[in-house]
Amino acid sequence: MFDFVRNNKRIMQGALLLLIVPSFVLVGLESYQDRGNANEGVATVGGQKVTQQEWDDAQRRQIDQARQMMGAQFDQKLFETPEAKRAVLNNLVAERAINAEINRSHMTVSDATLQKTIMEIQAFRKPDGSFDMEQYKAALAAQGMTPAMFDQRLRRDLAVQQLSGAIQSTAFAPRSVTERLSNISDQEREVQELVFPITNFLPQVKVTDDMVKAYYDKNATLFQVPEQVKAEYVVFDQAVVDSQVQVSDAEISEYYNKNLKAYTTPEQRTASHILITVPRDAKPADQAAAKAKAEAALAAVRKDPASFAAVAKAQSQDPGSAQAGGDLGVVEKGLFVKPVEDAIYALKEGEISNLVQSEFGWHVIKVTAIKPAAQKPLEDAKTEIAADLKKQKMSKKYSELAETFSNTVYEQSDSLKPVADKLGLKIQTVDNLTRKPNPALGDAPVNNEKFLAALFGTDSVKNKRNTEAVEVAPSVLVAGRVVEFRPASKRPLAEVDAQIRQRVTVEEAARLARAAGEQKLAAAKASGDATGFGEAKIVTRTKEPPFNPAGAIAALKADVSKLPAYVGVELPGQGYAVYRIGKVSQPAQPDQARRQQEAQQIGGLIGQQEMYNYIEALKVKAKAKVNAAANAANKTE
């Protein structure tokens, strides 16, 4: 693996965030702290305040996004640390600085590019590949956004990508640097190995009773038996609720009739266009020239409609669709400026429009296909509706029964039988539970840190009362009670004597092996002698090592300014080894393709650093200041 890239992984990850999620640019703000008070906002960028509310909202968005991505692995505590909160504020400051530069530079993204980007988002597409407008609107609504708000944010993110690309594309790595790094990666070392195995020294070891007792006393924690409990428990989850919820045919029919629109596929139109742009500040002569060019394109496609794609590819000035022959894909209402949208919905299939003027210039539009609206029959939608209605009912029923479960285990805390009888639950028994989860139990409900903490609580252990209802997974509650408690203890010496003798024997043999190896290492360094070493093998960073990886790493790290060079290293569980490096060279035929890839990776890293420096400069330019009170509050917290 390429060492330089591996060792700069954090830089690469930061740059990846810049390229993929421009809204979350991770940069520092220590240089931009300022004295101020909370009334002035937590930060100021370009004369505009970043308010406490905006900071709080950004933190909530980050937590919500992480919860959706991580699922059961989500831990909110990770996002509530002062460091995590400061990182969110860093993002807001950098984001404002970039926005200020985009606005100052009048960077824009065309409607066609925006529409094409939205159409390519997989989450908004139906199984057949067509755009799902209802899913699109629902997804935005779930994030508290309207299509207009989403369009605005996406335009900004695309503009940031353009800005990032422009900055990073100017970076390059000097050939001398890339060659030096590739030479280090490709370097071949001719290495001989001499191993002193533990097994060779085992017969020399004599373990006494005093050695066993000393090991037992020194390593008491190894023989500690943790406190354990035998417990009863009950589990409340969706399966308990499922059996109590039914959906009738009448409910399905009523829902279908009230939501006919949801089961109607609207008309879909596929269109192409040719755009001749006209800058807003264009002179009359330039405007006339653009219109004349558009009229010529219109005449050409009217004369030969089959040539529309070729003409669009040759003459259209829309970078988002020109190379695709002007193809705009499936068109949905609300995605284009009104003149263009009106023209698309006024045309018949295969028909070509007259010239259409918009704020971007002159358009020639062709509707390439029309798919009529369609209504899904009740019978086809029945299964889907039944599932949705049951899900809604179960959500409400779950809340009701979960409250019953929690209240019952608390109010009748001397037994789990009342809650088991009331909700039809099974009382289960488990033994040998400890305070810490046991990997052998996997994702069992009782193998949960929060539940175990409750089970080992004072009230549970001493008074044998039920634990509270503990959520161990989404929609999974568990309550338990201790049946038997066994305090922590230490295993008797007689019980672990054989185990200790084996460990001491191996440790003593390893010590003898190391001593013999270090003696050989010193002698070899003094004489340069190769006696006892095995055959020479080639060790390199780009291939699997021919012997123990720990030894190969040591051989590659060894100082080879003087040859032969020697290095010794412990081989865990095996013994000690001495390595003799006799020759250092480059491969006869270097992998040029890999070297080129490495050069590109290095260039990419330099580009990412350039982007980081550029953002820092933008913050200075925008006079970014962070209220010291915001940092002090975080540090105190």
C-alpha positions in Angstrom: 0.0 0.0 0.0 1.3 3.5 -0.7 2.8 4.7 2.6 2.5 8.4 1.9 -1.2 8.2 1.3 -1.8 5.9 4.2 0.1 8.2 6.6 -1.9 11.2 5.4 -5.3 9.6 5.8 -6.7 12.4 7.9 -5.9 15.0 5.3 -7.6 12.9 2.6 -10.7 12.4 4.7 -11.0 16.1 5.3 -10.7 16.8 1.6 -13.3 14.2 0.8 -15.7 16.1 3.0 -15.0 19.2 1.0 -15.7 17.5 -2.3 -18.8 15.5 -1.3 -20.5 17.5 1.4 -19.6 21.2 0.9 -22.0 22.2 3.6 -19.7 20.7 6.2 -16.2 22.0 5.7 -14.0 21.1 8.6 -11.5 23.9 9.2 -10.1 25.4 12.4 -11.1 28.7 13.9 -8.6 29.3 16.7 -7.1 32.2 14.8 -10.4 33.9 14.5 -11.5 34.1 18.2 -12.5 37.5 19.3 -13.7 39.1 22.5 -17.5 39.7 22.5 -20.7 38.8 24.2 -23.5 36.3 23.5 -25.9 39.0 22.3 -23.6 39.6 19.3 -23.9 36.0 18.2 -21.5 33.1 18.5 -19.5 34.3 15.4 -19.4 36.9 12.7 -18.5 36.3 9.0 -18.6 39.1 6.4 -20.5 41.3 8.8 -23.2 38.7 9.2 -23.9 37.0 12.6 -24.0 33.3 13.2 -26.5 33.1 16.0 -26.8 30.7 18.9 -30.0 29.3 17.4 -28.2 28.6 14.0 -25.5 26.8 15.9 -28.0 24.7 17.9 -29.9 23.9 14.7 -26.7 22.8 13.0 -25.9 20.5 15.9 -29.4 19.0 15.8 -29.1 18.4 12.0 -25.8 16.6 12.5 -27.2 14.4 15.3 -30.3 13.5 13.2 -28.1 12.7 10.1 -25.8 10.5 12.2 -28.7 8.7 13.9 -30.1 7.8 10.4 -26.8 6.6 9.1 -25.6 4.7 12.2 -28.9 3.1 13.3 -28.4 0.9 16.4 -24.7 1.9 16.6 -25.6 5.6 17.2 -24.3 7.1 20.4 -25.5 10.7 21.0 -22.8 11.3 23.7 -20.2 11.4 20.9 -21.9 14.5 19.4 -22.4 16.3 22.7 -18.7 16.8 23.6 -17.3 20.4 23.5 -15.0 19.2 20.6 -17.9 18.0 18.5 -19.9 21.2 19.1 -16.8 23.4 18.2 -16.4 21.4 15.0 -20.0 22.3 14.0 -19.3 26.0 14.7 -16.1 25.6 12.6 -18.3 24.3 9.8 -20.7 27.3 10.0 -17.9 29.8 9.9 -16.2 28.2 6.9 -19.6 27.7 5.1 -20.4 31.4 5.5 -17.0 32.5 4.2 -17.3 30.3 1.1 -20.9 31.6 0.5 -19.6 35.2 0.7 -17.0 34.4 -2.0 -19.5 32.6 -4.2 -21.9 35.6 -4.0 -19.1 38.1 -4.6 -17.9 36.2 -7.7 -21.5 35.8 -9.0 -21.0 32.0 -9.5 -24.2 30.4 -10.8 -25.5 26.9 -11.7 -27.9 26.6 -14.6 -31.4 25.3 -14.2 -30.6 22.4 -16.5 -27.6 21.4 -14.5 -29.6 21.6 -11.3 -32.5 19.5 -12.7 -30.1 16.9 -14.1 -28.4 16.6 -10.7 -31.7 16.1 -8.9 -32.8 13.5 -11.5 -29.7 11.5 -10.9 -30.2 11.3 -7.1 -31.0 7.6 -6.6 -33.1 8.2 -3.5 -35.6 10.1 -5.7 -36.0 7.4 -8.3 -38.6 4.6 -8.7 -37.7 1.0 -9.3 -38.2 1.5 -13.1 -35.7 4.4 -13.0 -38.2 7.2 -13.4 -38.3 10.2 -11.1 -40.6 9.9 -8.1 -41.9 13.4 -7.3 -43.9 12.2 -4.2 -40.8 10.6 -2.7 -38.8 13.7 -3.6 -41.3 16.0 -1.8 -41.6 13.6 1.2 -37.8 13.3 1.6 -37.5 17.1 1.6 -40.4 17.5 4.0 -38.8 15.1 6.4 -35.8 17.4 6.5 -38.0 20.5 6.9 -37.3 21.8 3.4 -39.4 22.8 0.4 -38.3 22.1 -3.1 -37.3 25.7 -3.5 -35.2 25.5 -0.3 -33.6 22.3 -1.6 -32.9 23.8 -5.0 -31.2 26.8 -3.3 -29.0 24.6 -1.1 -28.1 22.3 -4.0 -27.2 25.2 -6.2 -24.8 26.4 -3.5 -23.3 23.0 -3.0 -22.7 22.6 -6.8 -21.2 26.1 -6.9 -18.9 25.1 -4.0 -17.9 22.0 -6.0 -17.0 24.2 -8.9 -15.0 26.4 -6.7 -13.2 23.5 -5.1 -12.4 21.9 -8.4 -11.0 25.2 -9.8 -8.7 25.6 -6.8 -7.5 22.0 -6.6 -7.0 21.6 -10.3 -4.2 24.1 -10.2 -2.2 22.1 -7.7 0.6 19.7 -8.9 3.4 17.7 -7.3 7.0 18.2 -8.4 8.3 15.1 -10.2 11.3 14.9 -7.9 8.9 14.6 -4.9 6.7 11.9 -6.5 9.7 9.9 -7.7 11.4 10.1 -4.3 8.3 8.8 -2.6 7.7 6.1 -5.2 11.4 5.0 -4.9 10.9 4.6 -1.1 7.7 2.6 -1.7 9.4 0.4 -4.4 12.7 -0.1 -2.5 13.9 -3.7 -2.3 16.0 -5.0 0.6 17.9 -8.3 0.4 17.3 -9.8 3.9 18.5 -12.9 5.7 16.7 -14.2 8.9 18.0 -16.0 11.9 15.2 -17.1 14.4 15.6 -18.1 18.0 12.4 -20.0 18.6 10.9 -20.3 22.1 10.5 -24.0 21.7 14.3 -24.4 21.6 14.6 -23.0 25.1 11.7 -24.7 26.8 13.8 -27.7 28.1 16.1 -25.2 29.9 13.3 -23.7 32.0 12.7 -25.1 35.5 9.6 -23.6 37.2 9.6 -23.6 41.0 6.7 -23.3 43.4 8.1 -19.9 44.5 8.0 -18.7 40.8 4.3 -19.9 40.6 3.4 -18.1 43.8 5.1 -14.9 42.7 3.3 -14.9 39.4 0.0 -15.6 41.2 0.4 -12.6 43.6 1.8 -10.2 40.9 -1.0 -10.9 38.4 -4.0 -11.2 40.8 -6.4 -9.6 38.3 -5.8 -12.5 35.8 -7.4 -14.8 38.3 -10.3 -12.6 39.4 -13.8 -14.0 39.0 -16.1 -11.0 38.6 -19.4 -10.7 40.4 -22.1 -12.5 38.7 -25.9 -12.9 38.8 -28.6 -15.3 37.8 -31.6 -13.3 36.6 -35.1 -13.5 35.2 -36.2 -11.1 32.4 -39.0 -10.3 30.0 -38.7 -8.6 26.6 -41.3 -6.3 25.1 -40.9 -5.6 21.4 -42.9 -5.1 18.1 -43.7 -8.8 18.0 -45.8 -8.4 21.1 -47.8 -5.6 19.5 -48.1 -7.2 16.1 -50.5 -9.9 17.4 -52.8 -7.3 18.8 -53.3 -5.1 15.7 -55.6 -5.9 12.8 -56.6 -4.0 9.6 -60.0 -4.5 8.0 -61.0 -4.4 4.3 -63.2 -1.4 5.1 -60.3 0.6 6.6 -58.2 -0.2 3.5 -61.0 0.9 1.1 -61.6 4.1 3.1 -57.9 5.0 3.1 -57.6 4.3 -0.6 -60.5 6.6 -1.5 -59.2 9.4 0.7 -55.7 9.2 -0.8 -56.4 8.5 -4.5 -53.7 11.0 -5.4 -51.0 8.9 -3.7 -51.9 6.0 -6.0 -51.9 8.0 -9.2 -48.8 8.2 -11.3 -48.9 11.7 -12.9 -48.2 12.3 -16.5 -44.4 12.1 -17.3 -42.8 14.0 -20.1 -39.3 13.6 -21.4 -37.8 16.6 -23.2 -34.7 17.9 -24.8 -33.6 21.5 -25.5 -31.0 23.7 -27.2 -30.0 26.7 -25.2 -28.3 29.8 -26.5 -27.3 31.8 -23.5 -27.7 35.5 -23.2 -25.9 37.3 -20.3 -28.1 39.5 -18.2 -25.9 42.5 -19.0 -25.5 41.7 -22.7 -25.5 44.6 -25.2 -28.4 44.8 -27.7 -26.1 43.6 -30.5 -25.1 40.6 -28.5 -28.7 39.8 -27.7 -29.6 40.0 -31.3 -26.7 37.7 -32.3 -27.8 35.1 -29.7 -31.4 35.2 -31.0 -30.2 34.8 -34.6 -28.1 31.8 -33.6 -31.2 30.3 -31.8 -33.4 30.9 -34.8 -30.8 29.2 -37.1 -30.8 26.2 -34.7 -34.6 26.1 -34.7 -34.7 26.2 -38.5 -32.2 23.3 -38.7 -34.2 21.0 -36.4 -37.5 22.0 -38.0 -36.1 21.0 -41.4 -34.7 17.7 -40.0 -36.3 16.8 -36.6 -34.2 13.7 -36.3 -31.1 15.9 -36.1 -32.2 17.6 -32.9 -29.6 15.7 -30.7 -26.8 16.4 -33.1 -27.6 20.1 -33.3 -27.9 20.3 -29.5 -24.6 18.6 -29.0 -22.9 21.0 -31.5 -24.6 24.3 -30.7 -26.3 24.2 -27.2 -24.6 26.2 -24.5 -26.0 24.3 -21.6 -23.1 22.4 -20.1 -25.5 20.1 -18.2 -27.3 18.6 -21.3 -25.4 19.6 -24.5 -23.1 16.5 -24.5 -26.3 14.3 -24.0 -27.8 15.8 -27.2 -29.9 18.3 -25.1 -31.6 15.5 -23.2 -33.2 16.8 -20.0 -34.6 13.4 -18.9 -37.9 13.1 -17.3 -39.4 16.5 -16.6 -41.4 17.2 -13.4 -43.4 20.4 -12.7 -41.6 22.9 -10.6 -38.1 22.1 -11.7 -37.7 24.6 -14.6 -38.3 28.3 -14.9 -41.9 29.0 -15.9 -41.4 29.9 -19.7 -39.6 26.6 -20.3 -42.0 24.5 -18.2 -45.0 26.1 -19.9 -43.6 25.3 -23.3 -42.8 21.7 -22.4 -46.4 21.0 -21.1 -47.9 22.8 -24.1 -46.2 20.6 -26.7 -47.3 17.2 -28.1 -45.0 14.2 -28.3 -42.4 14.8 -31.0 -43.3 18.5 -31.4 -40.7 21.2 -31.5 -41.4 24.6 -29.9 -40.9 28.1 -31.2 -38.1 30.1 -29.6 -38.7 30.3 -25.8 -37.0 33.1 -23.9 -36.0 32.8 -20.3 -33.6 34.6 -17.9 -30.9 32.3 -19.2 -31.3 32.9 -22.9 -33.2 31.4 -25.9 -34.4 27.8 -25.8 -35.5 25.4 -28.6 -37.5 22.6 -26.9 -38.7 19.2 -28.1 -40.9 16.8 -26.2 -39.5 13.4 -26.9 -42.0 11.2 -25.0 -45.2 11.5 -23.0 -46.4 8.9 -20.5 -50.0 9.4 -19.6 -51.2 9.5 -15.9 -52.2 6.1 -14.5 -54.3 5.1 -11.5 -53.2 2.0 -9.5 -56.3 -0.2 -8.8 -57.4 -0.8 -5.2 -56.6 -4.5 -5.5 -53.0 -3.8 -6.5 -52.6 -1.2 -3.7 -54.3 -3.3 -1.0 -51.2 -5.0 0.4 -49.2 -1.8 0.6 -52.1 0.1 2.2 -52.7 -2.7 4.8 -49.0 -2.6 5.7 -49.0 1.2 6.1 -52.2 1.2 8.2 -50.9 -1.6 10.4 -47.7 0.3 10.8 -49.6 3.4 11.9 -51.7 1.4 14.3 -48.7 -0.4 15.7 -46.9 2.8 16.4 -49.8 4.1 18.5 -50.4 0.7 20.1 -46.7 0.3 20.9 -46.7 3.6 22.8 -49.7 2.5 24.8 -48.4 -1.0 25.7 -44.8 0.3 26.3 -46.2 2.6 28.9 -48.1 -0.3 30.5 -44.9 -2.4 30.5 -42.9 0.3 32.1 -45.5 1.2 34.7 -46.2 -2.4 35.7 -42.5 -3.5 36.2 -42.1 -0.4 38.4 -45.3 -0.5 40.4 -45.2 -4.3 41.0 -41.5 -4.5 41.4 -41.3 -7.7 43.5 -42.0 -9.9 40.5 -42.1 -10.1 36.7 -45.2 -12.3 36.7 -47.8 -9.4 36.7 -46.4 -7.8 33.6 -45.9 -11.2 31.9 -49.5 -12.1 32.6 -50.9 -8.7 31.5 -49.0 -8.6 28.2 -48.6 -12.3 27.4 -44.8 -12.2 27.8 -42.5 -15.2 28.6 -40.3 -15.0 31.7 -36.9 -16.2 30.7 -33.8 -17.1 32.9 -30.1 -16.4 32.2 -27.1 -17.2 34.4 -23.5 -15.9 34.8 -24.2 -12.3 33.8 -21.5 -9.8 34.7 -21.4 -6.0 34.7 -19.9 -5.9 31.3 -21.4 -7.4 28.1 -20.2 -10.8 27.1 -19.1 -11.2 23.5 -20.3 -14.8 23.5 -23.9 -13.6 24.0 -23.8 -11.4 20.9 -26.8 -9.1 20.6 -29.0 -10.9 23.1 -31.3 -8.4 24.8 -29.8 -9.0 28.3 -26.2 -8.4 26.8 -26.7 -4.7 26.9 -24.6 -2.3 28.9 -27.5 -0.1 30.1 -29.6 -3.2 31.1 -26.6 -4.7 33.0 -26.0 -1.5 34.8 -29.6 -1.5 36.0 -29.5 -5.2 36.9 -26.4 -4.7 39.0 -27.9 -1.6 40.7 -28.2 -1.6 44.5 -32.0 -1.9 44.5 -31.9 -4.9 42.2 -29.1 -6.8 43.9 -29.9 -6.1 47.6 -33.7 -5.8 47.5 -34.3 -8.2 44.5 -36.6 -5.6 42.9 -37.4 -5.4 39.2 -35.2 -3.1 37.1 -36.8 -0.3 35.2 -37.8 -0.9 31.6 -34.6 -0.4 29.6 -34.5 0.3 25.9 -31.8 -2.0 24.5 -32.6 -1.5 20.9 -35.1 0.6 18.8 -38.6 -0.5 20.0 -37.1 -3.2 22.3 -37.6 -2.9 26.1 -36.2 -5.3 28.7 -36.9 -5.6 32.4 -35.2 -8.1 34.8 -34.7 -9.1 38.4 -31.9 -10.8 40.2 -32.5 -14.3 41.4 -29.0 -15.0 42.7 -26.0 -12.8 43.3 -22.4 -14.1 43.5 -19.8 -11.5 44.7 -16.4 -11.2 43.0 -13.8 -13.7 44.1 -10.3 -14.9 43.3 -9.6 -18.4 41.9 -7.6 -20.6 44.4 -3.9 -21.0 43.5 -4.3 -24.8 43.4 -7.0 -24.4 40.7 -4.7 -22.3 38.4 -1.3 -23.8 39.3 -1.0 -25.7 36.0 -2.1 -22.7 33.9 0.5 -20.5 35.7 3.3 -23.0 35.2 2.6 -23.0 31.5 2.7 -19.2 31.3 5.9 -18.9 33.4 7.6 -21.5 31.3 6.8 -19.7 28.0 7.8 -16.3 29.5 11.1 -17.7 30.7 11.8 -19.4 27.4 11.1 -16.2 25.6 13.5 -14.3 27.9 16.2 -16.9 27.1 15.5 -16.6 23.4 15.8 -12.8 23.5 19.1 -13.0 25.4 20.6 -15.4 22.9 19.3 -13.3 20.0 20.7 -10.1 21.4 24.0 -11.8 21.9 24.1 -12.9 18.3 23.0 -9.4 17.1 25.9 -7.8 18.9 28.4 -10.3 17.5 27.1 -9.9 14.0 27.3 -6.1 14.1 30.9 -6.4 15.2 32.0 -8.9 12.6 29.6 -8.6 9.7 29.4 -12.4 9.8 26.5 -14.1 8.0 27.0 -17.5 9.7 23.7 -19.1 10.8 21.4 -16.8 8.7 19.0 -18.2 6.2 18.9 -17.6 2.5 18.5 -14.0 1.3 15.0 -12.9 0.5 13.6 -9.7 -1.0 11.5 -7.5 1.3 9.6 -4.6 -0.1 6.7 -2.3 1.0 4.6 -3.3 -2.0 4.5 -7.1 -1.6 3.6 -9.6 1.0 6.7 -10.2 3.3 8.5 -13.6 2.9 8.7 -14.0 6.7 7.1 -12.8 9.9 5.5 -9.3 9.3 7.0 -7.9 12.5 10.4 -8.9 11.2 9.8 -7.5 7.8 8.7 -4.1 9.2 11.8 -4.0 11.4 14.0 -4.8 8.3 12.4 -2.0 6.3 12.8 0.5 9.1 16.5 -0.4 9.8 19.2 2.2 9.1 20.9 1.0 5.9 23.4 3.8 5.5 26.1 1.2 6.2 25.8 -2.4 4.8 25.5 -5.0 6.0 23.0 -3.7 8.5 21.5 -5.8 11.4 18.3 -5.5 13.4 16.7 -7.6 16.1 13.0 -7.9 17.0 10.8 -10.0 19.2 8.3 -12.2 17.4 5.2 -12.4 19.7 4.5 -15.9 20.8 7.4 -17.3 18.6 10.7 -16.0 20.0 13.4 -13.6 18.8 14.8 -12.9 15.3 17.9 -11.2 13.9 17.8 -9.8 10.4 20.8 -9.1 8.1 20.2 -6.5 5.3 22.9 -7.1 2.7 21.7 -5.1 -0.3 19.3 -2.2 -1.1 18.1 -1.6 -4.6 15.3 -0.5 -6.9 13.3 -3.1 -9.0 14.6 -3.7 -12.5 11.1 -2.9 -14.0 9.2 -0.4 -11.8 5.4 -0.5 -12.0 4.8 2.7 -14.0 1.0 2.5 -13.8 1.2 2.4 -10.0 3.8 5.2 -9.9 1.4 7.3 -12.0 -1.4 6.6 -9.6 0.8 7.5 -6.7 1.7 10.8 -8.4 -2.0 11.6 -8.8 -2.6 10.8 -5.2 0.2 13.1 -4.1 -1.1 15.8 -6.4 -4.6 15.3 -4.9 -3.2 15.8 -1.4 -1.5 19.0 -2.4 -4.7 20.2 -4.0 -6.6 19.5 -0.8 -4.1 21.4 1.2 -4.4 24.3 -1.3 -8.2 24.2 -0.8 -7.7 24.3 3.0 -5.4 27.3 2.7 -7.8 29.0 0.3 -10.7 28.6 2.8 -8.5 30.1 5.6 -7.8 33.0 3.3 -11.5 33.5 2.6 -12.1 33.6 6.4 -9.6 36.4 6.7 -11.1 38.2 3.8 -14.5 37.9 5.3 -13.2 39.1 8.7 -14.4 35.9 10.4 -14.5 36.3 14.2 -15.7 33.8 16.8 -17.1 35.1 20.0 -14.8 34.0 22.8 -17.8 33.4 25.0 -18.9 30.6 22.7 -15.5 28.8 23.2 -15.5 29.5 26.9 -19.0 28.0 27.3 -17.9 24.9 25.4 -14.7 24.5 27.5 -16.7 24.9 30.7 -19.2 22.3 29.6 
